Amino acid sequence: MTKASELREMSDEQLAVVLKETTESLFRLKIQAQTERLDAPSELRKHRQMVARVKTIQTERARTKRQEQAPQEAKR
């Protein structure tokens, strides 16, 4: 799995792709866990953590953009 520092170096578009792929993979793992035995149940946890990491980084970026825009709007 990718570290948070590696994720922070990615662009917004790359993060969106990683989030989509990880979410889809997590969905497939959940279905597989319900219908049959998983080879590595720890993969569920790893994928959930990856989704959380990506969403956290996206939220941080959105927050910094809002904070950068707020002082500019106050000057107007």
mmCIF file of the N, C-alpha and C atoms, coordinates in Angstrom:
data_MODEL
# 
_entry.id   MODEL 
# 
loop_
_atom_site.group_PDB 
_atom_site.id 
_atom_site.type_symbol 
_atom_site.label_atom_id 
_atom_site.label_alt_id 
_atom_site.label_comp_id 
_atom_site.label_asym_id 
_atom_site.label_entity_id 
_atom_site.label_seq_id 
_atom_site.pdbx_PDB_ins_code 
_atom_site.Cartn_x 
_atom_site.Cartn_y 
_atom_site.Cartn_z 
_atom_site.occupancy 
_atom_site.B_iso_or_equiv 
_atom_site.pdbx_formal_charge 
_atom_site.auth_seq_id 
_atom_site.auth_comp_id 
_atom_site.auth_asym_id 
_atom_site.auth_atom_id 
_atom_site.pdbx_PDB_model_num 
ATOM 1   N N  . MET A 1 1  ? 0.837   -1.185  0.000   1.00 0.00 ? 1  MET A N  1 
ATOM 2   C CA . MET A 1 1  ? 0.000   0.000   0.000   1.00 0.00 ? 1  MET A CA 1 
ATOM 3   C C  . MET A 1 1  ? 0.885   1.253   0.000   1.00 0.00 ? 1  MET A C  1 
ATOM 4   N N  . THR A 1 2  ? 0.287   2.332   -0.383  1.00 0.00 ? 2  THR A N  1 
ATOM 5   C CA . THR A 1 2  ? 0.986   3.588   -0.515  1.00 0.00 ? 2  THR A CA 1 
ATOM 6   C C  . THR A 1 2  ? 1.002   4.332   0.815   1.00 0.00 ? 2  THR A C  1 
ATOM 7   N N  . LYS A 1 3  ? 2.119   4.972   1.092   1.00 0.00 ? 3  LYS A N  1 
ATOM 8   C CA . LYS A 1 3  ? 2.234   5.759   2.312   1.00 0.00 ? 3  LYS A CA 1 
ATOM 9   C C  . LYS A 1 3  ? 1.564   7.114   2.117   1.00 0.00 ? 3  LYS A C  1 
ATOM 10  N N  . ALA A 1 4  ? 1.245   7.765   3.226   1.00 0.00 ? 4  ALA A N  1 
ATOM 11  C CA . ALA A 1 4  ? 0.594   9.065   3.163   1.00 0.00 ? 4  ALA A CA 1 
ATOM 12  C C  . ALA A 1 4  ? 1.496   10.089  2.487   1.00 0.00 ? 4  ALA A C  1 
ATOM 13  N N  . SER A 1 5  ? 2.797   10.012  2.720   1.00 0.00 ? 5  SER A N  1 
ATOM 14  C CA . SER A 1 5  ? 3.713   10.966  2.095   1.00 0.00 ? 5  SER A CA 1 
ATOM 15  C C  . SER A 1 5  ? 3.708   10.807  0.576   1.00 0.00 ? 5  SER A C  1 
ATOM 16  N N  . GLU A 1 6  ? 3.593   9.569   0.102   1.00 0.00 ? 6  GLU A N  1 
ATOM 17  C CA . GLU A 1 6  ? 3.523   9.330   -1.340  1.00 0.00 ? 6  GLU A CA 1 
ATOM 18  C C  . GLU A 1 6  ? 2.200   9.846   -1.898  1.00 0.00 ? 6  GLU A C  1 
ATOM 19  N N  . LEU A 1 7  ? 1.142   9.698   -1.143  1.00 0.00 ? 7  LEU A N  1 
ATOM 20  C CA . LEU A 1 7  ? -0.158  10.187  -1.588  1.00 0.00 ? 7  LEU A CA 1 
ATOM 21  C C  . LEU A 1 7  ? -0.170  11.712  -1.663  1.00 0.00 ? 7  LEU A C  1 
ATOM 22  N N  . ARG A 1 8  ? 0.501   12.378  -0.737  1.00 0.00 ? 8  ARG A N  1 
ATOM 23  C CA . ARG A 1 8  ? 0.535   13.844  -0.731  1.00 0.00 ? 8  ARG A CA 1 
ATOM 24  C C  . ARG A 1 8  ? 1.257   14.401  -1.951  1.00 0.00 ? 8  ARG A C  1 
ATOM 25  N N  . GLU A 1 9  ? 2.167   13.619  -2.525  1.00 0.00 ? 9  GLU A N  1 
ATOM 26  C CA . GLU A 1 9  ? 2.898   14.059  -3.709  1.00 0.00 ? 9  GLU A CA 1 
ATOM 27  C C  . GLU A 1 9  ? 2.059   13.937  -4.978  1.00 0.00 ? 9  GLU A C  1 
ATOM 28  N N  . MET A 1 10 ? 0.954   13.208  -4.918  1.00 0.00 ? 10 MET A N  1 
ATOM 29  C CA . MET A 1 10 ? 0.102   13.003  -6.087  1.00 0.00 ? 10 MET A CA 1 
ATOM 30  C C  . MET A 1 10 ? -0.767  14.229  -6.346  1.00 0.00 ? 10 MET A C  1 
ATOM 31  N N  . SER A 1 11 ? -1.196  14.366  -7.597  1.00 0.00 ? 11 SER A N  1 
ATOM 32  C CA . SER A 1 11 ? -2.109  15.450  -7.952  1.00 0.00 ? 11 SER A CA 1 
ATOM 33  C C  . SER A 1 11 ? -3.525  15.083  -7.488  1.00 0.00 ? 11 SER A C  1 
ATOM 34  N N  . ASP A 1 12 ? -4.420  16.055  -7.571  1.00 0.00 ? 12 ASP A N  1 
ATOM 35  C CA . ASP A 1 12 ? -5.807  15.815  -7.175  1.00 0.00 ? 12 ASP A CA 1 
ATOM 36  C C  . ASP A 1 12 ? -6.451  14.738  -8.051  1.00 0.00 ? 12 ASP A C  1 
ATOM 37  N N  . GLU A 1 13 ? -6.115  14.756  -9.339  1.00 0.00 ? 13 GLU A N  1 
ATOM 38  C CA . GLU A 1 13 ? -6.680  13.778  -10.258 1.00 0.00 ? 13 GLU A CA 1 
ATOM 39  C C  . GLU A 1 13 ? -6.184  12.367  -9.931  1.00 0.00 ? 13 GLU A C  1 
ATOM 40  N N  . GLN A 1 14 ? -4.895  12.264  -9.634  1.00 0.00 ? 14 GLN A N  1 
ATOM 41  C CA . GLN A 1 14 ? -4.328  10.960  -9.282  1.00 0.00 ? 14 GLN A CA 1 
ATOM 42  C C  . GLN A 1 14 ? -4.961  10.426  -8.002  1.00 0.00 ? 14 GLN A C  1 
ATOM 43  N N  . LEU A 1 15 ? -5.174  11.317  -7.024  1.00 0.00 ? 15 LEU A N  1 
ATOM 44  C CA . LEU A 1 15 ? -5.808  10.905  -5.773  1.00 0.00 ? 15 LEU A CA 1 
ATOM 45  C C  . LEU A 1 15 ? -7.222  10.396  -6.027  1.00 0.00 ? 15 LEU A C  1 
ATOM 46  N N  . ALA A 1 16 ? -7.944  11.069  -6.905  1.00 0.00 ? 16 ALA A N  1 
ATOM 47  C CA . ALA A 1 16 ? -9.311  10.644  -7.217  1.00 0.00 ? 16 ALA A CA 1 
ATOM 48  C C  . ALA A 1 16 ? -9.307  9.250   -7.841  1.00 0.00 ? 16 ALA A C  1 
ATOM 49  N N  . VAL A 1 17 ? -8.327  8.981   -8.701  1.00 0.00 ? 17 VAL A N  1 
ATOM 50  C CA . VAL A 1 17 ? -8.233  7.662   -9.335  1.00 0.00 ? 17 VAL A CA 1 
ATOM 51  C C  . VAL A 1 17 ? -7.898  6.600   -8.293  1.00 0.00 ? 17 VAL A C  1 
ATOM 52  N N  . VAL A 1 18 ? -6.956  6.903   -7.407  1.00 0.00 ? 18 VAL A N  1 
ATOM 53  C CA . VAL A 1 18 ? -6.579  5.946   -6.349  1.00 0.00 ? 18 VAL A CA 1 
ATOM 54  C C  . VAL A 1 18 ? -7.778  5.668   -5.451  1.00 0.00 ? 18 VAL A C  1 
ATOM 55  N N  . LEU A 1 19 ? -8.517  6.706   -5.108  1.00 0.00 ? 19 LEU A N  1 
ATOM 56  C CA . LEU A 1 19 ? -9.699  6.531   -4.255  1.00 0.00 ? 19 LEU A CA 1 
ATOM 57  C C  . LEU A 1 19 ? -10.734 5.646   -4.947  1.00 0.00 ? 19 LEU A C  1 
ATOM 58  N N  . LYS A 1 20 ? -10.981 5.888   -6.225  1.00 0.00 ? 20 LYS A N  1 
ATOM 59  C CA . LYS A 1 20 ? -11.969 5.087   -6.957  1.00 0.00 ? 20 LYS A CA 1 
ATOM 60  C C  . LYS A 1 20 ? -11.543 3.626   -7.029  1.00 0.00 ? 20 LYS A C  1 
ATOM 61  N N  . GLU A 1 21 ? -10.281 3.390   -7.372  1.00 0.00 ? 21 GLU A N  1 
ATOM 62  C CA . GLU A 1 21 ? -9.791  2.017   -7.490  1.00 0.00 ? 21 GLU A CA 1 
ATOM 63  C C  . GLU A 1 21 ? -9.838  1.287   -6.142  1.00 0.00 ? 21 GLU A C  1 
ATOM 64  N N  . THR A 1 22 ? -9.432  1.974   -5.098  1.00 0.00 ? 22 THR A N  1 
ATOM 65  C CA . THR A 1 22 ? -9.415  1.357   -3.773  1.00 0.00 ? 22 THR A CA 1 
ATOM 66  C C  . THR A 1 22 ? -10.821 1.072   -3.283  1.00 0.00 ? 22 THR A C  1 
ATOM 67  N N  . THR A 1 23 ? -11.749 1.989   -3.545  1.00 0.00 ? 23 THR A N  1 
ATOM 68  C CA . THR A 1 23 ? -13.136 1.795   -3.137  1.00 0.00 ? 23 THR A CA 1 
ATOM 69  C C  . THR A 1 23 ? -13.753 0.603   -3.864  1.00 0.00 ? 23 THR A C  1 
ATOM 70  N N  . GLU A 1 24 ? -13.477 0.509   -5.160  1.00 0.00 ? 24 GLU A N  1 
ATOM 71  C CA . GLU A 1 24 ? -14.009 -0.620  -5.928  1.00 0.00 ? 24 GLU A CA 1 
ATOM 72  C C  . GLU A 1 24 ? -13.417 -1.943  -5.446  1.00 0.00 ? 24 GLU A C  1 
ATOM 73  N N  . SER A 1 25 ? -12.137 -1.936  -5.156  1.00 0.00 ? 25 SER A N  1 
ATOM 74  C CA . SER A 1 25 ? -11.478 -3.139  -4.662  1.00 0.00 ? 25 SER A CA 1 
ATOM 75  C C  . SER A 1 25 ? -12.030 -3.537  -3.295  1.00 0.00 ? 25 SER A C  1 
ATOM 76  N N  . LEU A 1 26 ? -12.273 -2.545  -2.450  1.00 0.00 ? 26 LEU A N  1 
ATOM 77  C CA . LEU A 1 26 ? -12.842 -2.804  -1.124  1.00 0.00 ? 26 LEU A CA 1 
ATOM 78  C C  . LEU A 1 26 ? -14.235 -3.405  -1.262  1.00 0.00 ? 26 LEU A C  1 
ATOM 79  N N  . PHE A 1 27 ? -15.020 -2.886  -2.193  1.00 0.00 ? 27 PHE A N  1 
ATOM 80  C CA . PHE A 1 27 ? -16.356 -3.417  -2.436  1.00 0.00 ? 27 PHE A CA 1 
ATOM 81  C C  . PHE A 1 27 ? -16.288 -4.899  -2.832  1.00 0.00 ? 27 PHE A C  1 
ATOM 82  N N  . ARG A 1 28 ? -15.378 -5.201  -3.773  1.00 0.00 ? 28 ARG A N  1 
ATOM 83  C CA . ARG A 1 28 ? -15.232 -6.591  -4.212  1.00 0.00 ? 28 ARG A CA 1 
ATOM 84  C C  . ARG A 1 28 ? -14.798 -7.495  -3.068  1.00 0.00 ? 28 ARG A C  1 
ATOM 85  N N  . LEU A 1 29 ? -13.895 -6.999  -2.229  1.00 0.00 ? 29 LEU A N  1 
ATOM 86  C CA . LEU A 1 29 ? -13.442 -7.785  -1.079  1.00 0.00 ? 29 LEU A CA 1 
ATOM 87  C C  . LEU A 1 29 ? -14.578 -8.043  -0.097  1.00 0.00 ? 29 LEU A C  1 
ATOM 88  N N  . LYS A 1 30 ? -15.421 -7.040  0.121   1.00 0.00 ? 30 LYS A N  1 
ATOM 89  C CA . LYS A 1 30 ? -16.547 -7.208  1.040   1.00 0.00 ? 30 LYS A CA 1 
ATOM 90  C C  . LYS A 1 30 ? -17.525 -8.257  0.520   1.00 0.00 ? 30 LYS A C  1 
ATOM 91  N N  . ILE A 1 31 ? -17.791 -8.193  -0.783  1.00 0.00 ? 31 ILE A N  1 
ATOM 92  C CA . ILE A 1 31 ? -18.681 -9.195  -1.383  1.00 0.00 ? 31 ILE A CA 1 
ATOM 93  C C  . ILE A 1 31 ? -18.070 -10.582 -1.256  1.00 0.00 ? 31 ILE A C  1 
ATOM 94  N N  . GLN A 1 32 ? -16.791 -10.677 -1.552  1.00 0.00 ? 32 GLN A N  1 
ATOM 95  C CA . GLN A 1 32 ? -16.098 -11.962 -1.461  1.00 0.00 ? 32 GLN A CA 1 
ATOM 96  C C  . GLN A 1 32 ? -16.100 -12.475 -0.026  1.00 0.00 ? 32 GLN A C  1 
ATOM 97  N N  . ALA A 1 33 ? -15.961 -11.582 0.943   1.00 0.00 ? 33 ALA A N  1 
ATOM 98  C CA . ALA A 1 33 ? -15.956 -11.997 2.341   1.00 0.00 ? 33 ALA A CA 1 
ATOM 99  C C  . ALA A 1 33 ? -17.308 -12.571 2.747   1.00 0.00 ? 33 ALA A C  1 
ATOM 100 N N  . GLN A 1 34 ? -18.380 -12.050 2.146   1.00 0.00 ? 34 GLN A N  1 
ATOM 101 C CA . GLN A 1 34 ? -19.714 -12.537 2.475   1.00 0.00 ? 34 GLN A CA 1 
ATOM 102 C C  . GLN A 1 34 ? -20.036 -13.869 1.792   1.00 0.00 ? 34 GLN A C  1 
ATOM 103 N N  . THR A 1 35 ? -19.469 -14.080 0.620   1.00 0.00 ? 35 THR A N  1 
ATOM 104 C CA . THR A 1 35 ? -19.833 -15.260 -0.148  1.00 0.00 ? 35 THR A CA 1 
ATOM 105 C C  . THR A 1 35 ? -18.857 -16.422 -0.007  1.00 0.00 ? 35 THR A C  1 
ATOM 106 N N  . GLU A 1 36 ? -17.616 -16.113 0.320   1.00 0.00 ? 36 GLU A N  1 
ATOM 107 C CA . GLU A 1 36 ? -16.621 -17.179 0.464   1.00 0.00 ? 36 GLU A CA 1 
ATOM 108 C C  . GLU A 1 36 ? -15.527 -16.740 1.428   1.00 0.00 ? 36 GLU A C  1 
ATOM 109 N N  . ARG A 1 37 ? -14.617 -17.612 1.665   1.00 0.00 ? 37 ARG A N  1 
ATOM 110 C CA . ARG A 1 37 ? -13.529 -17.322 2.593   1.00 0.00 ? 37 ARG A CA 1 
ATOM 111 C C  . ARG A 1 37 ? -12.446 -16.494 1.897   1.00 0.00 ? 37 ARG A C  1 
ATOM 112 N N  . LEU A 1 38 ? -11.986 -15.442 2.572   1.00 0.00 ? 38 LEU A N  1 
ATOM 113 C CA . LEU A 1 38 ? -10.927 -14.602 2.022   1.00 0.00 ? 38 LEU A CA 1 
ATOM 114 C C  . LEU A 1 38 ? -9.563  -15.234 2.269   1.00 0.00 ? 38 LEU A C  1 
ATOM 115 N N  . ASP A 1 39 ? -8.667  -15.071 1.299   1.00 0.00 ? 39 ASP A N  1 
ATOM 116 C CA . ASP A 1 39 ? -7.296  -15.557 1.481   1.00 0.00 ? 39 ASP A CA 1 
ATOM 117 C C  . ASP A 1 39 ? -6.568  -14.716 2.532   1.00 0.00 ? 39 ASP A C  1 
ATOM 118 N N  . ALA A 1 40 ? -6.803  -13.408 2.481   1.00 0.00 ? 40 ALA A N  1 
ATOM 119 C CA . ALA A 1 40 ? -6.142  -12.490 3.414   1.00 0.00 ? 40 ALA A CA 1 
ATOM 120 C C  . ALA A 1 40 ? -7.168  -11.485 3.948   1.00 0.00 ? 40 ALA A C  1 
ATOM 121 N N  . PRO A 1 41 ? -7.799  -11.793 5.065   1.00 0.00 ? 41 PRO A N  1 
ATOM 122 C CA . PRO A 1 41 ? -8.807  -10.876 5.625   1.00 0.00 ? 41 PRO A CA 1 
ATOM 123 C C  . PRO A 1 41 ? -8.228  -9.504  5.993   1.00 0.00 ? 41 PRO A C  1 
ATOM 124 N N  . SER A 1 42 ? -6.931  -9.440  6.196   1.00 0.00 ? 42 SER A N  1 
ATOM 125 C CA . SER A 1 42 ? -6.308  -8.164  6.541   1.00 0.00 ? 42 SER A CA 1 
ATOM 126 C C  . SER A 1 42 ? -6.383  -7.164  5.387   1.00 0.00 ? 42 SER A C  1 
ATOM 127 N N  . GLU A 1 43 ? -6.640  -7.650  4.175   1.00 0.00 ? 43 GLU A N  1 
ATOM 128 C CA . GLU A 1 43 ? -6.765  -6.754  3.026   1.00 0.00 ? 43 GLU A CA 1 
ATOM 129 C C  . GLU A 1 43 ? -7.948  -5.798  3.189   1.00 0.00 ? 43 GLU A C  1 
ATOM 130 N N  . LEU A 1 44 ? -9.014  -6.249  3.835   1.00 0.00 ? 44 LEU A N  1 
ATOM 131 C CA . LEU A 1 44 ? -10.159 -5.363  4.088   1.00 0.00 ? 44 LEU A CA 1 
ATOM 132 C C  . LEU A 1 44 ? -9.715  -4.141  4.888   1.00 0.00 ? 44 LEU A C  1 
ATOM 133 N N  . ARG A 1 45 ? -8.986  -4.385  5.936   1.00 0.00 ? 45 ARG A N  1 
ATOM 134 C CA . ARG A 1 45 ? -8.520  -3.295  6.796   1.00 0.00 ? 45 ARG A CA 1 
ATOM 135 C C  . ARG A 1 45 ? -7.576  -2.369  6.032   1.00 0.00 ? 45 ARG A C  1 
ATOM 136 N N  . LYS A 1 46 ? -6.669  -2.940  5.254   1.00 0.00 ? 46 LYS A N  1 
ATOM 137 C CA . LYS A 1 46 ? -5.716  -2.127  4.490   1.00 0.00 ? 46 LYS A CA 1 
ATOM 138 C C  . LYS A 1 46 ? -6.428  -1.220  3.501   1.00 0.00 ? 46 LYS A C  1 
ATOM 139 N N  . HIS A 1 47 ? -7.449  -1.752  2.845   1.00 0.00 ? 47 HIS A N  1 
ATOM 140 C CA . HIS A 1 47 ? -8.184  -0.947  1.875   1.00 0.00 ? 47 HIS A CA 1 
ATOM 141 C C  . HIS A 1 47 ? -9.001  0.155   2.566   1.00 0.00 ? 47 HIS A C  1 
ATOM 142 N N  . ARG A 1 48 ? -9.606  -0.175  3.709   1.00 0.00 ? 48 ARG A N  1 
ATOM 143 C CA . ARG A 1 48 ? -10.345 0.860   4.452   1.00 0.00 ? 48 ARG A CA 1 
ATOM 144 C C  . ARG A 1 48 ? -9.404  1.977   4.888   1.00 0.00 ? 48 ARG A C  1 
ATOM 145 N N  . GLN A 1 49 ? -8.220  1.620   5.347   1.00 0.00 ? 49 GLN A N  1 
ATOM 146 C CA . GLN A 1 49 ? -7.249  2.627   5.772   1.00 0.00 ? 49 GLN A CA 1 
ATOM 147 C C  . GLN A 1 49 ? -6.790  3.490   4.606   1.00 0.00 ? 49 GLN A C  1 
ATOM 148 N N  . MET A 1 50 ? -6.623  2.866   3.439   1.00 0.00 ? 50 MET A N  1 
ATOM 149 C CA . MET A 1 50 ? -6.208  3.623   2.256   1.00 0.00 ? 50 MET A CA 1 
ATOM 150 C C  . MET A 1 50 ? -7.283  4.625   1.857   1.00 0.00 ? 50 MET A C  1 
ATOM 151 N N  . VAL A 1 51 ? -8.536  4.215   1.891   1.00 0.00 ? 51 VAL A N  1 
ATOM 152 C CA . VAL A 1 51 ? -9.636  5.126   1.576   1.00 0.00 ? 51 VAL A CA 1 
ATOM 153 C C  . VAL A 1 51 ? -9.626  6.301   2.561   1.00 0.00 ? 51 VAL A C  1 
ATOM 154 N N  . ALA A 1 52 ? -9.427  6.022   3.822   1.00 0.00 ? 52 ALA A N  1 
ATOM 155 C CA . ALA A 1 52 ? -9.394  7.075   4.833   1.00 0.00 ? 52 ALA A CA 1 
ATOM 156 C C  . ALA A 1 52 ? -8.219  8.025   4.606   1.00 0.00 ? 52 ALA A C  1 
ATOM 157 N N  . ARG A 1 53 ? -7.059  7.482   4.251   1.00 0.00 ? 53 ARG A N  1 
ATOM 158 C CA . ARG A 1 53 ? -5.891  8.327   3.982   1.00 0.00 ? 53 ARG A CA 1 
ATOM 159 C C  . ARG A 1 53 ? -6.155  9.282   2.825   1.00 0.00 ? 53 ARG A C  1 
ATOM 160 N N  . VAL A 1 54 ? -6.688  8.747   1.743   1.00 0.00 ? 54 VAL A N  1 
ATOM 161 C CA . VAL A 1 54 ? -6.934  9.576   0.558   1.00 0.00 ? 54 VAL A CA 1 
ATOM 162 C C  . VAL A 1 54 ? -7.962  10.649  0.871   1.00 0.00 ? 54 VAL A C  1 
ATOM 163 N N  . LYS A 1 55 ? -9.043  10.279  1.544   1.00 0.00 ? 55 LYS A N  1 
ATOM 164 C CA . LYS A 1 55 ? -10.075 11.261  1.878   1.00 0.00 ? 55 LYS A CA 1 
ATOM 165 C C  . LYS A 1 55 ? -9.537  12.339  2.823   1.00 0.00 ? 55 LYS A C  1 
ATOM 166 N N  . THR A 1 56 ? -8.667  11.947  3.743   1.00 0.00 ? 56 THR A N  1 
ATOM 167 C CA . THR A 1 56 ? -8.063  12.911  4.656   1.00 0.00 ? 56 THR A CA 1 
ATOM 168 C C  . THR A 1 56 ? -7.226  13.922  3.890   1.00 0.00 ? 56 THR A C  1 
ATOM 169 N N  . ILE A 1 57 ? -6.431  13.446  2.958   1.00 0.00 ? 57 ILE A N  1 
ATOM 170 C CA . ILE A 1 57 ? -5.584  14.343  2.170   1.00 0.00 ? 57 ILE A CA 1 
ATOM 171 C C  . ILE A 1 57 ? -6.441  15.263  1.299   1.00 0.00 ? 57 ILE A C  1 
ATOM 172 N N  . GLN A 1 58 ? -7.503  14.732  0.722   1.00 0.00 ? 58 GLN A N  1 
ATOM 173 C CA . GLN A 1 58 ? -8.401  15.563  -0.079  1.00 0.00 ? 58 GLN A CA 1 
ATOM 174 C C  . GLN A 1 58 ? -9.050  16.642  0.783   1.00 0.00 ? 58 GLN A C  1 
ATOM 175 N N  . THR A 1 59 ? -9.439  16.302  1.995   1.00 0.00 ? 59 THR A N  1 
ATOM 176 C CA . THR A 1 59 ? -10.046 17.273  2.903   1.00 0.00 ? 59 THR A CA 1 
ATOM 177 C C  . THR A 1 59 ? -9.043  18.346  3.300   1.00 0.00 ? 59 THR A C  1 
ATOM 178 N N  . GLU A 1 60 ? -7.809  17.935  3.574   1.00 0.00 ? 60 GLU A N  1 
ATOM 179 C CA . GLU A 1 60 ? -6.762  18.905  3.920   1.00 0.00 ? 60 GLU A CA 1 
ATOM 180 C C  . GLU A 1 60 ? -6.552  19.898  2.786   1.00 0.00 ? 60 GLU A C  1 
ATOM 181 N N  . ARG A 1 61 ? -6.503  19.395  1.568   1.00 0.00 ? 61 ARG A N  1 
ATOM 182 C CA . ARG A 1 61 ? -6.289  20.273  0.412   1.00 0.00 ? 61 ARG A CA 1 
ATOM 183 C C  . ARG A 1 61 ? -7.465  21.234  0.230   1.00 0.00 ? 61 ARG A C  1 
ATOM 184 N N  . ALA A 1 62 ? -8.669  20.733  0.398   1.00 0.00 ? 62 ALA A N  1 
ATOM 185 C CA . ALA A 1 62 ? -9.849  21.588  0.258   1.00 0.00 ? 62 ALA A CA 1 
ATOM 186 C C  . ALA A 1 62 ? -9.851  22.676  1.335   1.00 0.00 ? 62 ALA A C  1 
ATOM 187 N N  . ARG A 1 63 ? -9.451  22.314  2.538   1.00 0.00 ? 63 ARG A N  1 
ATOM 188 C CA . ARG A 1 63 ? -9.427  23.270  3.635   1.00 0.00 ? 63 ARG A CA 1 
ATOM 189 C C  . ARG A 1 63 ? -8.385  24.363  3.379   1.00 0.00 ? 63 ARG A C  1 
ATOM 190 N N  . THR A 1 64 ? -7.205  23.991  2.893   1.00 0.00 ? 64 THR A N  1 
ATOM 191 C CA . THR A 1 64 ? -6.179  25.004  2.621   1.00 0.00 ? 64 THR A CA 1 
ATOM 192 C C  . THR A 1 64 ? -6.608  25.921  1.485   1.00 0.00 ? 64 THR A C  1 
ATOM 193 N N  . LYS A 1 65 ? -7.306  25.391  0.480   1.00 0.00 ? 65 LYS A N  1 
ATOM 194 C CA . LYS A 1 65 ? -7.797  26.236  -0.612  1.00 0.00 ? 65 LYS A CA 1 
ATOM 195 C C  . LYS A 1 65 ? -8.809  27.243  -0.099  1.00 0.00 ? 65 LYS A C  1 
ATOM 196 N N  . ARG A 1 66 ? -9.706  26.790  0.791   1.00 0.00 ? 66 ARG A N  1 
ATOM 197 C CA . ARG A 1 66 ? -10.701 27.699  1.369   1.00 0.00 ? 66 ARG A CA 1 
ATOM 198 C C  . ARG A 1 66 ? -10.029 28.771  2.213   1.00 0.00 ? 66 ARG A C  1 
ATOM 199 N N  . GLN A 1 67 ? -9.006  28.401  2.964   1.00 0.00 ? 67 GLN A N  1 
ATOM 200 C CA . GLN A 1 67 ? -8.313  29.369  3.808   1.00 0.00 ? 67 GLN A CA 1 
ATOM 201 C C  . GLN A 1 67 ? -7.538  30.376  2.970   1.00 0.00 ? 67 GLN A C  1 
ATOM 202 N N  . GLU A 1 68 ? -7.019  29.947  1.831   1.00 0.00 ? 68 GLU A N  1 
ATOM 203 C CA . GLU A 1 68 ? -6.311  30.859  0.957   1.00 0.00 ? 68 GLU A CA 1 
ATOM 204 C C  . GLU A 1 68 ? -7.275  31.828  0.289   1.00 0.00 ? 68 GLU A C  1 
ATOM 205 N N  . GLN A 1 69 ? -8.480  31.370  -0.016  1.00 0.00 ? 69 GLN A N  1 
ATOM 206 C CA . GLN A 1 69 ? -9.464  32.229  -0.680  1.00 0.00 ? 69 GLN A CA 1 
ATOM 207 C C  . GLN A 1 69 ? -10.128 33.185  0.297   1.00 0.00 ? 69 GLN A C  1 
ATOM 208 N N  . ALA A 1 70 ? -10.244 32.821  1.546   1.00 0.00 ? 70 ALA A N  1 
ATOM 209 C CA . ALA A 1 70 ? -10.946 33.655  2.524   1.00 0.00 ? 70 ALA A CA 1 
ATOM 210 C C  . ALA A 1 70 ? -10.269 35.017  2.699   1.00 0.00 ? 70 ALA A C  1 
ATOM 211 N N  . PRO A 1 71 ? -8.940  35.104  2.861   1.00 0.00 ? 71 PRO A N  1 
ATOM 212 C CA . PRO A 1 71 ? -8.324  36.431  2.997   1.00 0.00 ? 71 PRO A CA 1 
ATOM 213 C C  . PRO A 1 71 ? -8.489  37.289  1.735   1.00 0.00 ? 71 PRO A C  1 
ATOM 214 N N  . GLN A 1 72 ? -8.508  36.666  0.573   1.00 0.00 ? 72 GLN A N  1 
ATOM 215 C CA . GLN A 1 72 ? -8.674  37.410  -0.661  1.00 0.00 ? 72 GLN A CA 1 
ATOM 216 C C  . GLN A 1 72 ? -10.070 37.996  -0.753  1.00 0.00 ? 72 GLN A C  1 
ATOM 217 N N  . GLU A 1 73 ? -11.064 37.255  -0.308  1.00 0.00 ? 73 GLU A N  1 
ATOM 218 C CA . GLU A 1 73 ? -12.445 37.736  -0.332  1.00 0.00 ? 73 GLU A CA 1 
ATOM 219 C C  . GLU A 1 73 ? -12.650 38.849  0.699   1.00 0.00 ? 73 GLU A C  1 
ATOM 220 N N  . ALA A 1 74 ? -11.923 38.798  1.804   1.00 0.00 ? 74 ALA A N  1 
ATOM 221 C CA . ALA A 1 74 ? -12.057 39.812  2.832   1.00 0.00 ? 74 ALA A CA 1 
ATOM 222 C C  . ALA A 1 74 ? -11.501 41.154  2.353   1.00 0.00 ? 74 ALA A C  1 
ATOM 223 N N  . LYS A 1 75 ? -10.524 41.130  1.475   1.00 0.00 ? 75 LYS A N  1 
ATOM 224 C CA . LYS A 1 75 ? -9.909  42.362  0.969   1.00 0.00 ? 75 LYS A CA 1 
ATOM 225 C C  . LYS A 1 75 ? -10.812 43.070  -0.024  1.00 0.00 ? 75 LYS A C  1 
ATOM 226 N N  . ARG A 1 76 ? -11.748 42.369  -0.627  1.00 0.00 ? 76 ARG A N  1 
ATOM 227 C CA . ARG A 1 76 ? -12.613 42.960  -1.648  1.00 0.00 ? 76 ARG A CA 1 
ATOM 228 C C  . ARG A 1 76 ? -13.611 43.897  -1.088  1.00 0.00 ? 76 ARG A C  1 
# 
